[in-house]
Amino acid sequence: MSSTQFDGDIDSFVSYLKSNRGLSVNTLKAYRADLTACLHLFELRGVTDLNEITLDDLRSWMAVESRDHARSSMARKTVAVRGFFAWAYEHGLTTTDPAATLMTPSIPSTLPAVLTESQAEQLLDVAEHAVATNQYKDDGGAAAASGSGKAAGKTADKSADTVNRSEAPARADKRDNARVTAESQRNAAILELLYATGIRVAELVSMDIADIDFSNRTIKVTGKGNKQRVVPFGLPAQRALETWLEQGRPVLARTATDAVKSRAANALFLGARGGRIDQRIARDIVHRAAREAGVPDISPHALRHSAATHMLDGGADLREVQEMLGHSSLKTTQRYTHVSIEQLKNRYGQAFPRA
């Protein structure tokens, strides 16, 4: 990211947002990048004072940015810039607010992509089958290692060095099989939890073990703006989580260095090296699972859309779904009713003879 002479002002604005608006870390990071890019452009054009920037300058910036960014991204960038100049004016950094009348680009209303209920079931079934398959391989690897040890013990005329060399590959195979099994257990738990609760991927990776209440079958979720909510989950998710915590997590935790282990001691989900899993890995898990299941390629957010749509299809109240998803506005949740209506129309067209 390019630095500018306005970095101090950007830092002050971001600190203000963090203290007064309760925005998420990701939102603050995006706003900082948006403002840095905007003011860097003006700096290249010779601007040395925020008071030199006019509404026409900001419209020119929007024209440049819109060549390479979607409208949704431009809407966020405009909100960031408008908020920055309003703050600068209120705090005496500028004598006017040039962004006061800067218009936010309209975003076309698009229906979220979702899986059908049968596709979602297929996705989760394939993940569950992968766990069973890898556990079978793991048991076979253990048996093979045991067999090689017995054979070595019976061969009295072989040296200890030869025995050790023959057992080493078996032990390595056993460790690899255990790790693969652990990762498949983790992946199944992630998929089950995402679909069962409709949580965001950022919320998933930030969860700690203590956030799960198995007695009530609920999770405590920290969402946008550090707002907390309690979301229920079903029996399949419970079984997947218990398998991961009891069998898989200890295997991956053992791969971590002491420093990593201490940082991820409470983390619900771990990566291959024993640290807290990150969003990129979680997204890759969902994409790869979709390919292996033969269903449309989806993201974790599409799985969230799917969960909401299937709940509404099953008769859930709109307010209940809003609470589960952590939407601040009911209008956001209402998008899913449109998806349900579209699916109803498609089913009607296929099934009704006079459609």
C-alpha positions in Angstrom: 0.0 0.0 0.0 1.4 3.4 -1.0 2.0 5.9 1.8 0.9 9.5 1.6 1.5 12.8 3.4 -2.0 12.4 4.7 -1.4 9.1 6.5 -1.6 10.9 9.9 -5.1 12.2 9.1 -6.2 8.7 7.8 -4.8 7.1 11.1 -6.8 9.6 13.2 -10.0 9.0 11.2 -9.7 5.2 11.5 -9.0 5.5 15.2 -12.1 7.6 15.5 -14.2 5.0 13.6 -12.8 2.2 15.8 -13.7 4.1 19.0 -17.1 5.5 18.0 -18.6 3.3 15.3 -17.6 -0.2 16.4 -16.7 -1.2 12.8 -15.1 -4.6 12.2 -11.4 -5.0 11.7 -11.9 -5.9 8.0 -14.1 -2.8 7.4 -11.5 -0.5 9.0 -8.8 -2.1 6.9 -10.8 -1.6 3.7 -11.6 2.0 4.6 -7.9 2.7 5.2 -6.9 1.2 1.9 -9.7 3.1 0.1 -8.6 6.5 1.6 -4.9 5.9 1.0 -5.5 5.1 -2.7 -7.8 8.1 -3.1 -5.4 10.7 -1.4 -2.4 9.1 -3.1 -4.0 9.9 -6.5 -4.5 13.6 -5.5 -0.9 13.7 -4.1 0.3 12.6 -7.5 -1.7 15.5 -9.0 0.2 18.0 -6.8 -2.3 18.3 -3.9 -0.6 19.2 -0.7 -3.6 20.3 1.4 -7.0 18.7 2.0 -8.6 22.1 1.4 -7.4 22.0 -2.2 -9.7 19.0 -3.0 -13.0 19.8 -4.6 -16.2 17.9 -5.5 -15.0 17.8 -9.1 -11.7 16.3 -8.0 -13.6 13.6 -6.1 -15.9 12.9 -9.1 -12.7 12.6 -11.2 -11.3 10.1 -8.7 -14.5 8.1 -8.9 -14.3 8.0 -12.7 -10.7 6.6 -12.5 -11.6 4.0 -9.8 -14.8 2.8 -11.5 -12.8 1.5 -14.5 -11.3 -1.4 -12.4 -13.8 -1.9 -9.6 -17.4 -3.2 -9.3 -20.2 -0.9 -8.2 -20.4 -2.6 -4.8 -16.7 -1.8 -4.3 -17.2 1.8 -5.5 -20.1 2.2 -3.1 -17.9 1.3 -0.2 -15.0 3.5 -1.4 -17.4 6.5 -1.7 -18.8 5.9 1.8 -15.2 5.8 3.2 -14.2 9.1 1.4 -17.5 10.8 2.3 -17.1 9.8 5.9 -13.5 11.0 6.0 -14.2 14.5 4.6 -17.2 14.9 6.9 -14.9 14.0 9.9 -12.2 16.3 8.6 -14.7 19.2 8.4 -16.1 18.6 11.8 -12.6 18.4 13.4 -11.4 21.6 11.7 -9.0 20.0 9.2 -10.9 21.5 6.3 -13.0 24.7 5.9 -15.6 22.9 3.7 -16.8 19.4 3.1 -16.3 18.7 -0.6 -17.8 15.2 -0.4 -21.1 16.2 1.2 -23.0 15.9 -2.1 -20.9 13.0 -3.6 -23.4 10.4 -4.7 -23.0 6.7 -3.9 -23.2 4.5 -7.0 -26.4 2.6 -7.2 -25.9 -1.2 -6.8 -28.1 -3.4 -8.9 -30.3 -5.7 -6.9 -29.2 -9.3 -7.5 -30.5 -12.4 -5.9 -27.9 -14.3 -3.9 -26.7 -17.7 -5.3 -27.9 -20.7 -3.3 -27.8 -24.4 -3.4 -30.9 -26.5 -3.5 -31.7 -28.5 -0.3 -30.7 -31.7 -2.1 -27.4 -30.1 -3.3 -26.6 -29.0 0.2 -27.3 -32.5 1.5 -25.1 -33.9 -1.2 -22.3 -31.5 -0.2 -22.4 -32.5 3.5 -22.8 -36.2 2.7 -19.6 -36.2 0.6 -17.7 -34.5 3.4 -19.0 -37.0 5.9 -18.0 -39.9 3.6 -14.5 -38.4 3.3 -14.1 -38.6 7.1 -15.2 -42.3 7.1 -12.8 -43.1 4.2 -9.8 -41.4 5.7 -10.5 -43.0 9.1 -10.4 -46.4 7.3 -7.1 -45.5 5.7 -5.8 -44.4 9.1 -6.7 -47.7 10.7 -5.0 -49.5 7.8 -1.9 -47.4 8.3 -1.8 -48.3 12.0 -2.2 -52.0 11.2 0.6 -51.8 8.6 2.9 -50.1 11.1 2.1 -52.8 13.7 2.6 -55.5 11.2 6.0 -54.2 10.1 7.1 -54.0 13.8 6.1 -57.6 14.5 7.9 -58.8 11.4 11.0 -56.9 12.4 10.8 -58.4 15.9 10.7 -61.9 14.5 13.7 -61.4 12.3 16.4 -61.9 14.9 19.4 -61.8 12.5 18.7 -58.2 11.4 20.5 -55.3 13.1 18.7 -52.6 15.1 19.6 -50.1 12.4 17.8 -52.1 9.7 14.7 -52.5 11.9 14.6 -48.7 12.6 14.9 -48.0 8.9 12.0 -50.3 8.1 9.8 -48.8 10.7 10.4 -45.2 9.9 8.4 -45.1 6.7 5.5 -46.8 8.4 5.5 -44.3 11.2 5.6 -41.4 8.7 2.7 -42.9 6.8 0.8 -43.2 10.0 1.4 -39.6 10.9 0.4 -38.5 7.4 -2.8 -40.6 7.5 -3.7 -39.2 10.9 -3.2 -35.6 9.7 -5.3 -36.2 6.6 -8.1 -37.8 8.7 -7.9 -34.8 11.1 -8.2 -32.3 8.2 -11.2 -34.2 6.8 -12.9 -34.1 10.2 -12.2 -30.4 10.5 -13.5 -29.7 7.0 -16.7 -31.7 7.7 -17.2 -29.7 10.9 -16.7 -26.4 9.1 -19.2 -27.3 6.4 -21.8 -28.5 8.9 -21.4 -25.5 11.1 -21.6 -23.0 8.2 -24.7 -24.5 6.8 -26.4 -25.2 10.2 -25.9 -21.6 11.5 -25.5 -19.4 8.5 -22.5 -17.6 10.1 -20.0 -15.6 8.2 -16.6 -17.0 7.4 -14.9 -14.2 9.5 -17.1 -15.2 12.4 -16.3 -18.9 11.9 -12.5 -18.5 12.0 -12.6 -16.2 15.1 -14.6 -18.7 17.2 -13.1 -20.3 20.3 -13.9 -23.7 21.8 -15.6 -22.0 24.7 -18.1 -20.4 22.3 -19.8 -23.8 21.8 -22.5 -24.8 24.3 -23.2 -28.5 23.5 -25.8 -28.8 26.3 -28.0 -26.3 24.6 -26.6 -27.0 21.1 -25.8 -23.3 20.5 -22.8 -21.2 19.6 -21.9 -17.6 20.7 -21.0 -15.6 17.6 -19.2 -12.2 17.6 -20.4 -10.5 14.4 -19.9 -7.1 12.7 -19.3 -4.2 15.1 -18.4 -6.8 17.9 -22.1 -7.5 18.3 -22.8 -10.9 19.9 -25.6 -13.3 19.2 -26.5 -16.9 20.1 -27.3 -19.2 17.2 -28.6 -22.8 17.5 -27.2 -25.8 15.5 -28.5 -29.3 14.8 -27.5 -32.8 15.7 -25.4 -33.4 12.5 -23.3 -30.3 13.3 -22.9 -31.5 16.9 -21.6 -34.9 15.9 -19.2 -33.3 13.4 -17.9 -30.8 16.0 -17.5 -33.5 18.7 -15.5 -35.7 16.3 -13.3 -32.8 15.3 -12.7 -31.7 18.9 -12.1 -35.2 20.3 -10.2 -36.8 17.5 -9.0 -34.3 14.8 -8.0 -31.1 16.7 -5.5 -32.8 19.0 -3.7 -34.2 15.9 -3.3 -30.8 14.3 -2.5 -29.1 17.6 0.5 -31.4 18.0 2.1 -30.0 14.8 2.2 -26.4 16.2 5.3 -24.8 17.6 5.1 -23.6 21.2 4.5 -20.0 20.1 1.8 -20.9 17.6 0.2 -23.3 20.1 -0.1 -20.6 22.8 -1.8 -18.2 20.3 -4.2 -20.8 19.1 -4.8 -22.6 22.4 -8.5 -21.6 22.5 -9.2 -21.6 18.7 -12.0 -23.8 17.5 -10.6 -24.6 14.1 -6.9 -25.1 13.3 -4.9 -25.0 10.2 -2.4 -27.7 9.0 0.4 -26.2 11.2 -1.7 -26.0 14.3 -2.4 -22.3 14.2 -5.9 -20.7 14.1 -7.3 -21.3 10.6 -7.6 -18.2 8.4 -10.4 -17.1 6.1 -8.6 -18.1 2.9 -8.2 -21.7 4.0 -11.9 -21.8 5.1 -13.0 -20.5 1.7 -10.7 -23.1 -0.1 -12.3 -25.9 2.0 -15.8 -24.9 0.8 -14.8 -24.5 -2.9 -13.0 -27.8 -2.9 -15.9 -29.6 -1.2 -18.3 -28.3 -3.8 -16.1 -29.6 -6.6 -15.8 -33.0 -4.9 -19.5 -33.2 -4.3 -20.4 -32.2 -7.9 -22.5 -29.3 -6.9 -22.3 -25.7 -8.2 -19.2 -23.9 -7.0 -20.0 -21.9 -3.9 -18.4 -19.7 -1.4 -18.9 -19.8 2.4 -21.2 -16.7 1.9 -23.3 -18.7 -0.6 -23.6 -21.4 2.0 -24.9 -18.7 4.4 -27.4 -17.7 1.7 -28.4 -21.3 1.3 -29.0 -21.8 5.0 -31.2 -18.7 5.2 -33.2 -19.6 2.2 -33.8 -23.2 3.3 -34.9 -21.9 6.7 -37.5 -19.6 5.1 -38.6 -22.4 2.8 -39.1 -24.6 5.9 -41.4 -22.0 7.5 -39.0 -19.9 9.7 -40.1 -16.4 10.6 -38.2 -13.6 8.8 -37.3 -12.0 12.2 -35.9 -15.3 13.4 -33.7 -15.6 10.3 -32.6 -12.0 10.8 -31.5 -12.7 14.3 -29.7 -15.9 13.3 -27.8 -14.1 10.5 -27.0 -11.1 12.6 -28.5 -8.6 10.1 -29.0 -5.1 11.5 -31.7 -4.4 8.9 -34.7 -6.6 8.1 -34.4 -5.3 4.5 -31.2 -7.3 4.1 -32.9 -10.5 5.3 -35.8 -9.9 2.9 -33.6 -10.7 0.0 -33.9 -14.3 0.8 -37.7 -14.3 0.6 -37.2 -13.3 -3.1 -34.9 -16.3 -3.6 -37.6 -18.5 -2.1 -40.2 -17.0 -4.3 -38.0 -17.5 -7.4 -37.5 -21.2 -6.4 -41.3 -21.6 -5.9 -42.0 -20.2 -9.3 -39.5 -22.6 -10.9 -41.0 -25.6 -9.1 -44.5 -24.4 -10.0 -43.4 -24.1 -13.7 -42.0 -27.7 -13.6 -44.9 -29.3 -11.7 -48.1 -27.5 -12.5 -49.7 -28.7 -15.8 -51.1 -25.2 -16.7 -48.1 -23.2 -15.5 
